[in-house]
Amino acid sequence: MLIHLLRVEAFRRFDSAEIALRPGFNLLTGDNGSGKTSVLEALHLLAHGRSFRGRVRDGLIRQGEPALQAYVEWEAEGVARRAGLRHAGGSWEARLDGEDVRQLGQLCEALAVITFEPGSHALVDGSAEVRRRYLDWGLFHVEHGFMPQWRRYARALKQRNALLRQTGGASAQLDAWEHELAQSGEELTLLREAYVTGLQPSLTRLLPNLLPAAGGVELLLQPGWKRQELSLADALLLSRERDLALGYTSLGPHRADLRISLRDLPGREGLSRGQTKQLALALLLGQAAHLAALGGGWPALQLDDLGSELDRHHQRRLLEVLAESGAQVLITGTEAPVGLAAVGVDVAMFHVEHGKIGGA
Ligand SMILES: Nc1ncnc2c1ncn2[C@@H]1O[C@H](COP(=O)(O)OP(=O)(O)OP(=O)(O)O)[C@@H](O)[C@H]1O
């Protein structure tokens, strides 16, 4: 996957700006507040339908403007593709290869971008929701059957929750939606489990370079209910009384989590801040490498403010791994990361200043 062009309009401090990216390393430098992160944020928004810096309504649209626009041209498996979106406060419009898209998920499926940024530690020490989103992003890209199953589950969950809140909890309808929820939930869990198993070797290969002190890693899906003991259908039936009292479904794949165990380091509470970041980075790159190993090509990798996120030694190792992968990489920083020159790769340089992006 190779991003050729990114254009933004009325996005954060940018009035109108574009950047023509190159294969391999792309370095964006500029002073604090110049807009470097916003460039990565725009590409992330197109690829994930959300920002990595809080909610979209919290300031993505340039002050005083009615709507933002972001547009990207890329190449995947030799095919030229393009996508754009417009966001005006509450509403979205998106296009993919010249056609309107109904769901932002279609853009997410087509455009693979992985971002490591100062908030990425949440993948390790944040809530289970962050890890579920991580797993599901991977599945969207490697398993085409995942999205329909996920939608089916989300719909059944919404219906069951609505019925739980109705007085008396219409039981025939509840039975029907529970059946649908259990079926799609079991399917979803099988897909997640297979994904975690598939991801493991890529992560294991990367870990000695990114977090050598870990000595090894093991991933385990926690499905969101006591799956070893009972089926989801039975678990839902057993928890019905409690769920009626709560007014929502208290168990199931929407409560799943990913357990990450390290051989030579304590659990997530015992990791230093730096180790937490290194582990998050390993998880993200492991996911990218897994996608590449399955023939989907490397996603574009974005590393925000790399120089202040990792020490010199780990930066150097990371840059070597990335150079070897051949992935397209976007790096931001107030200056070039230490060790970039020593890696011996061509780097396309861009300077961000006063809401403009200058090519080197
Ligand atoms: N909605 C908005 N309208 C106008 N300007 C905005 C808006 N949101 C953010 N900004 C400005 O855009 C800039 C955001 O920059 P960004 O975080 O991308 O910078 P950066 O170069 O990554 O900075 P740093 O090196 O400090 O992380 C800031 O100057 C901020 O004041």
Ligand as a Chemical Component Dictionary entry (heavy atoms), coordinates in Angstrom:
data_LIG
# 
_chem_comp.id                   LIG 
_chem_comp.type                 NON-POLYMER 
_chem_comp.pdbx_formal_charge   0 
_chem_comp.three_letter_code    LIG 
# 
loop_
_chem_comp_atom.comp_id 
_chem_comp_atom.atom_id 
_chem_comp_atom.alt_atom_id 
_chem_comp_atom.type_symbol 
_chem_comp_atom.charge 
_chem_comp_atom.model_Cartn_x 
_chem_comp_atom.model_Cartn_y 
_chem_comp_atom.model_Cartn_z 
_chem_comp_atom.pdbx_ordinal 
LIG N1  N1  N 0 -9.926 23.758 14.788 1  
LIG C1  C1  C 0 -8.786 24.456 14.673 2  
LIG N2  N2  N 0 -8.766 25.625 13.975 3  
LIG C2  C2  C 0 -7.630 26.314 13.835 4  
LIG N3  N3  N 0 -6.436 25.936 14.339 5  
LIG C3  C3  C 0 -6.410 24.795 15.035 6  
LIG C4  C4  C 0 -7.571 23.991 15.249 7  
LIG N4  N4  N 0 -7.244 22.892 15.957 8  
LIG C5  C5  C 0 -5.920 23.017 16.201 9  
LIG N5  N5  N 0 -5.420 24.159 15.668 10 
LIG C6  C6  C 0 -4.028 24.602 15.683 11 
LIG O1  O1  O 0 -3.344 23.651 14.855 12 
LIG C7  C7  C 0 -2.120 23.350 15.457 13 
LIG C8  C8  C 0 -2.191 21.862 15.774 14 
LIG O2  O2  O 0 -1.035 21.447 15.452 15 
LIG P1  P1  P 0 -0.474 19.977 15.637 16 
LIG O3  O3  O 0 -0.871 19.421 16.921 17 
LIG O4  O4  O 0 -0.764 19.256 14.386 18 
LIG O5  O5  O 0 1.021  20.480 15.687 19 
LIG P2  P2  P 0 2.389  19.729 15.790 20 
LIG O6  O6  O 0 3.243  20.353 14.738 21 
LIG O7  O7  O 0 2.191  18.269 15.768 22 
LIG O8  O8  O 0 2.800  20.238 17.204 23 
LIG P3  P3  P 0 3.705  19.610 18.381 24 
LIG O9  O9  O 0 5.109  19.535 17.849 25 
LIG O10 O10 O 0 3.548  20.654 19.421 26 
LIG O11 O11 O 0 3.090  18.303 18.727 27 
LIG C9  C9  C 0 -1.958 24.183 16.677 28 
LIG O12 O12 O 0 -1.234 25.336 16.362 29 
LIG C10 C10 C 0 -3.385 24.511 17.045 30 
LIG O13 O13 O 0 -3.501 25.707 17.709 31 
# 
loop_
_chem_comp_bond.comp_id 
_chem_comp_bond.atom_id_1 
_chem_comp_bond.atom_id_2 
_chem_comp_bond.value_order 
_chem_comp_bond.pdbx_ordinal 
LIG N1  C1  SING 1  
LIG C1  N2  SING 2  
LIG C1  C4  DOUB 3  
LIG N2  C2  DOUB 4  
LIG C2  N3  SING 5  
LIG N3  C3  DOUB 6  
LIG C3  C4  SING 7  
LIG C3  N5  SING 8  
LIG C4  N4  SING 9  
LIG N4  C5  DOUB 10 
LIG C5  N5  SING 11 
LIG N5  C6  SING 12 
LIG C6  O1  SING 13 
LIG C6  C10 SING 14 
LIG O1  C7  SING 15 
LIG C7  C8  SING 16 
LIG C7  C9  SING 17 
LIG C8  O2  SING 18 
LIG O2  P1  SING 19 
LIG P1  O3  DOUB 20 
LIG P1  O4  SING 21 
LIG P1  O5  SING 22 
LIG O5  P2  SING 23 
LIG P2  O6  DOUB 24 
LIG P2  O7  SING 25 
LIG P2  O8  SING 26 
LIG O8  P3  SING 27 
LIG P3  O9  DOUB 28 
LIG P3  O10 SING 29 
LIG P3  O11 SING 30 
LIG C9  O12 SING 31 
LIG C9  C10 SING 32 
LIG C10 O13 SING 33 
# 
